Structure formats: structure tokens, C-alpha cells
Amino acid sequence: RARRRPRPHPVFGSVPGVLRLSPSRSTPRAMFASFAARATAATPRRAPTSRETRRSAPGNNRNRARSVRAGSLREDLFGAGSPSIPPKRLRSKVSIVGTGQVGLACAYSMINQGTARELVLHDVPSKLDALEAEVEDLRHGAEFVQQISIKATCDFKDTANSDIVIIPAGARQREGESRLDLVARNVAIFESIVPPIAAASPDAVLLILTNPCDVMTHVATHISGFAPNKVIGTGTALDTSRFRALLAEYLDVDSGSVHGMVLGEHGDSSVAVWSQCTVGGVRLMDVYPGIGTESAEEGLKNIHADVVNAAGRIIQRKGYTNWALGLTVTNIAKCILRDERHVLPLSVPAFGKHGIDVDVRLSLPAMLGSEGVLEVLNMPLTETEQEAIRRSAATLAEVQSKIVFGRQ
């Protein structure tokens, strides 16, 4: 009779050279023994090195862990020589100067989102011990995030060649202290930290968080000597996020479907741009002309006031705001490092925009990329909104006019 061909194996088929197990080796132990035997036969053996010969000699294994050189395990794993250094575009570096609650929230958010490959946290020498403990704590979660190098320091030289330097450092407003007095104290702080930052990273983008944000962005530009597009304030980016979140909550819709901006000063004189606010592509003013006016329904009328007062409410109850600002800063940093060219409301030079005739920084919709602010969007505003923007600019100009540099 004709010889019957063997049926193909259900897993390995009948490809020549592919390992198949015989019925006599059907147990799990026999299966792994068969794999090991064939793998050993297929893998050529190299001659042992002199180090391996010494390790395998009798009596050499007892204290092996203590006798091996520090670098030898790495050489055994990867071979001799230094690791290749990735191109600069893959070695993004961010430094944070000032590591209070806001600075640490920024660091934590960026580590979680894999924003940069290198993160430097800088603070004054008296806080270095606590900062090193924070960094050690962060490093212990390395298994759960993308690879990142984190360093604590009190030396500005360690921030050298940063792509972005984030500056939340500054004094807190004391009870009963005027905003102008707060500005004077923060100007003195900036005069001590901005020059060494600029010297160490002359090509960096400076991202200013210190309050009052718009005024301190103007101060940082003056002290650093950087091009205006390379010094950016977070401005109303967080106010805008709060605005969208509150409006989405009021309308019971996802905040990603709500588009609208808060412009002007990051503070009491900010302007909610209702005329350009949309939900799912529908302009709210087209379906509800009274929006943003005194005739609006009560819930809508109070949304902007809730945005303006949000920080005060939180500070009164927990002492500071940090988490949402950390997420906001991470989003801005990603736009810069990845050249995403997103349009965000940021504190930028406003002279000539919407009839502003003073040299101030305030929030306008700005396209953000690897070189900082690339363009400022010409957003159509109603006459009422333009007047509010100009009043906001006048408020900032009055504060700026009283700044005295060189007091420290």
C-alpha cells in the first residue's frame, strides 16, 4: 500500500527544521529538556574569557558579588565601551527653578506623561536635602513611567543647555500686601536667578509661572535679554481650562467638546471671550445672543466670576493651587519640545493688538512651537470684549510703570 504522509502538527506545521515533540516526550519536563538540548546544540559556544575562567575556578564563587568590579556586570550584559548618545532632539531637557508645591506638581505631571528625557529640579541650598529626598521618591517609580533622568541641585550650572526653563520661584502674597509690593519682592528674586539661568541656557525658552504672571513675564524678558518670543507666561492658559471645565459641567457635556478662551490679564481684569465660544462646533452666541451679558441666565452669568475667584477659594482651603497648573505647564512644555504648533492663550507682547497702545504682556491666542511663540492669532472680538482687553492692558501698564530694577 502507498505510504501514508504524516499529518502536519497543529502548531508547528511540517516546516523542515522546526522543533516537534515526539510522543515519548509528552510530559512538560521532557518538553523543556528537548527545547534545551536542541538550543544548546544550535548555539555555538565561544571560548571563555580570562575573567570567566577565574570566576569558574573552585572557591571563587563564595564572595563573587563582592569581588566583581562595579562595571563588570554591565560589560557582561552589553559589552565594553560607552553607550551611544542619542541625538540632541531625543535628549530633551527641562529645568524647574523653584520646587515648592507648584514646581513639584509640574515635575510629577511631566514624569507621568513622559514629557522630557532629562529633568533638573533647582532650589536654594537650604532646601537641597528635602529636594534630594523628593527626587529619590520620584525615582522609585521609574518602573511605571518612561525613561527619565531626574536631578536635584542648587547649582545653576546643572541647568545648562536646557530646552525649557520653568520658573515658578517667587514670594507668596502676604495677608494685606498690595500687588505692587509683591511685584517688588519678586523682581528682586528674578534679578538674582534669571541672569545665571540665561547664561547657562542661552537658547532655552523661559516659561514664567510666578505671580503676577503677566508683569513677571515682562520683568523676565527685561532681565534676560532674550527675544520676546522666547519668554512666555502661562497667563490665562489655566483660566481657560477652568472656564471650559465649568461651562462643560453646566451644560453636562464633555469638556473636550467645549472651545472658548479667557484672555487679558491673569487676574481680576481677565476677559471671557463668549463671542468665540463653541460647543461641538456650534457658536453659543448664535443660539443664545444674550450669553456673556447681564441678561444671561444666572448659571452662565457667574461662570467667569467663578473662574476669577477659583484660585482664591482653593488657596483659602488648602493654602495653594498646584495640580491643575502642573498639568497646564506640562501641556505647554510638550507643545514646545515637540513643535506641535498648538494655539493656546499665553502671556505675550500685546502692543498693537486690539487697539492696545502700551508695552505690556497679556494673554492672547498664540501658536506655540520649538522656538517659543511663533504667531499670535488675530481673533475677532466684539467691541465690548476689545474695550475690556484694553482696560486689562491699562491695569498691567500701571503696575509695570512703578517697577524699579536694581534694588537688590
Disulfide bonds with the S-S distance in Angstrom:
none
